């Protein structure tokens, strides 16, 4: 009986290779399927099986490497990992590859072990008859409601490849926007940290040493300039109370975090974010951009408007914006326009309200929302650039003033001593 070499996929979507005896290629394929294997390549020994053997060796060598981690319902992955998976799956399906085959290919090449295990399980469930969206809902920490509902709408409308492309585009733009905000916040935080570190070092290490020098050279502390006395006094106070100061800072940070975790605290913090000088404008524009992009993408993908508003509210990232969306949801539910509740929130600028009004009147609300998102993403980009340009010289000046005052206070007595020595000579 002829011998056949094969490469197949098991129920977990993992690639396996081997050989079996069968009368014909069709019988070999049937035998594999009866064993719950799904052949991708089958060749009779001596008749074009060289390529299969070569592939089988590669498969065997790869076993044990990059193993999948069986992911539970609480599994998490970074947003960038999910973004890359979505873009790759959209590309594969758009190229005509079936969903199951696309998932299998991605599971095999996924470098992240948690995502690899998740995709393998998804492929297995899809293979056994579950819908893609039903399987995604088993991993709420990886695939949020926005993701699941868009996929569901794509499945119902038979346009899954289009929806996945929209999802990938949405994730890429959201990641880009997030990176801009992080870049804007990180710079002043780093400069502030350096300024505080330098001040603490000068006060706790340098100033006490100069104080001893002044005692040896001048003796009488009353001869010291007022600025020097002030800096030395502040240095002593910091040295005596450093432990209390450190504990106070830690307690304040923890207390603020605990307060921000409460419902009332979250509202106060979110309100403060929108009203902060310099940073508040960036936060507001970011929130408007996220709202417009999320709602526009959901409605364009076929998700019902009320359901889309609920999902947008949950992903708003700011309770003030969430409250405004809740009022919009209630108004739409009653058959009213979105304009009145948006205007009453005092969060959305007149331009956004006017564009939403025009979109409702012309029946092009999704397109108008996406245009708003594009405009405000550019606005965020410009605001971040302006903020960075403004903060850079401002932080440098603050740092220079702090260090300059301390250095001046330390060198003023030395100048007096030099003058005295010059006069005595």
Helices and strands as residue ranges (DSSP letters): E 3-9, E 15-21, H 25-34, E 38-44, H 50-62, H 79-94, H 99-109, H 113-127, H 132-136, H 145-157, H 160-201, I 202-206, H 207-218, G 221-223, H 226-261, H 263-275, H 279-300, H 305-314, H 319-333, H 339-344, H 350-362, H 365-424
